[in-house]
Amino acid sequence: MTSIEMDFFQWLGFAGMIFIVIAYFFLQLGMYDIHSLNYQLLNLIGAIALIISLLVHFNLGSFLIEVFWIMITLYGLFKTLRNKRKRDKKTKAQS
């Protein structure tokens, strides 16, 4: 049997992958929706962990997809927080 040895950065990339998969799984279960702050943060943390891992064990295709994943997640996070602030202001004004 072959032993697989992983360094810190490989474990970090593995953890990042788990975060992204869990976020997507919870989305499919209906526990999160696409506007959920938890969904956005799990995606962001996972992608950042993968990027850090890829800086040590570089793969261009994986690196580029993670760069785009982070940019899209940051956009979604910004949009979610902006909409939450608008709803909070509207609720406050109605009180």
C-alpha positions as CSV (number, residue, x, y, z in Angstrom):
1,M,0.0,0.0,0.0
2,T,1.3,3.4,-0.9
3,S,1.5,6.1,1.8
4,I,0.3,9.6,0.9
5,E,2.2,12.3,2.6
6,M,0.7,15.8,2.5
7,D,2.4,19.0,3.7
8,F,0.7,21.9,5.4
9,F,-0.3,23.6,2.1
10,Q,-1.8,20.4,0.7
11,W,-3.9,20.1,3.9
12,L,-4.9,23.7,3.6
13,G,-6.0,23.2,0.0
14,F,-7.9,20.1,1.1
15,A,-9.7,22.1,3.8
16,G,-10.5,24.8,1.3
17,M,-12.1,22.2,-1.0
18,I,-14.2,20.9,2.0
19,F,-15.4,24.4,2.8
20,I,-16.6,24.9,-0.8
21,V,-18.2,21.5,-1.1
22,I,-20.0,22.0,2.2
23,A,-21.3,25.4,1.1
24,Y,-22.6,23.9,-2.1
25,F,-24.1,20.9,-0.3
26,F,-25.9,23.2,2.2
27,L,-27.2,25.2,-0.7
28,Q,-28.7,22.1,-2.4
29,L,-30.2,21.0,1.0
30,G,-32.0,24.4,1.2
31,M,-30.1,25.2,4.4
32,Y,-28.6,28.2,2.7
33,D,-29.7,30.3,-0.2
34,I,-27.4,32.2,-2.6
35,H,-27.8,35.3,-0.6
36,S,-26.8,33.7,2.7
37,L,-23.9,35.3,4.4
38,N,-22.7,31.9,5.7
39,Y,-22.8,30.5,2.1
40,Q,-20.7,33.4,0.8
41,L,-18.2,33.2,3.6
42,L,-17.7,29.4,3.3
43,N,-17.0,29.9,-0.4
44,L,-14.6,32.8,0.2
45,I,-12.7,31.1,3.0
46,G,-12.5,27.9,0.9
47,A,-11.2,29.7,-2.2
48,I,-8.7,31.7,-0.2
49,A,-7.3,28.5,1.4
50,L,-7.1,26.9,-2.1
51,I,-5.3,29.9,-3.5
52,I,-2.7,29.8,-0.7
53,S,-2.2,26.1,-1.4
54,L,-1.8,26.8,-5.1
55,L,0.9,29.4,-4.4
56,V,3.1,26.5,-3.2
57,H,1.9,23.7,-5.5
58,F,1.0,25.8,-8.6
59,N,-1.4,24.7,-11.2
60,L,-2.5,27.4,-13.6
61,G,-6.0,26.1,-14.3
62,S,-6.8,25.7,-10.6
63,F,-5.3,29.0,-9.7
64,L,-7.3,30.9,-12.3
65,I,-10.6,29.3,-11.3
66,E,-10.0,30.2,-7.7
67,V,-9.2,33.8,-8.6
68,F,-12.5,34.0,-10.5
69,W,-14.3,32.2,-7.6
70,I,-13.0,34.8,-5.1
71,M,-13.9,37.7,-7.3
72,I,-17.5,36.4,-7.9
73,T,-17.9,35.6,-4.2
74,L,-16.7,39.0,-3.2
75,Y,-19.2,40.5,-5.6
76,G,-22.0,38.3,-4.1
77,L,-20.9,39.2,-0.6
78,F,-20.9,42.9,-1.3
79,K,-24.3,42.6,-3.0
80,T,-25.8,40.6,0.0
81,L,-24.5,43.1,2.6
82,R,-25.7,46.1,0.5
83,N,-29.2,44.7,0.2
84,K,-29.2,43.8,3.9
85,R,-28.4,47.4,4.8
86,K,-31.1,48.7,2.5
87,R,-33.7,46.4,4.1
88,D,-32.5,47.4,7.6
89,K,-32.9,51.1,6.7
90,K,-36.3,50.5,5.2
91,T,-37.4,48.6,8.3
92,K,-36.1,51.3,10.5
93,A,-37.9,54.0,8.5
94,Q,-41.2,52.1,8.8
95,S,-40.9,51.8,12.6
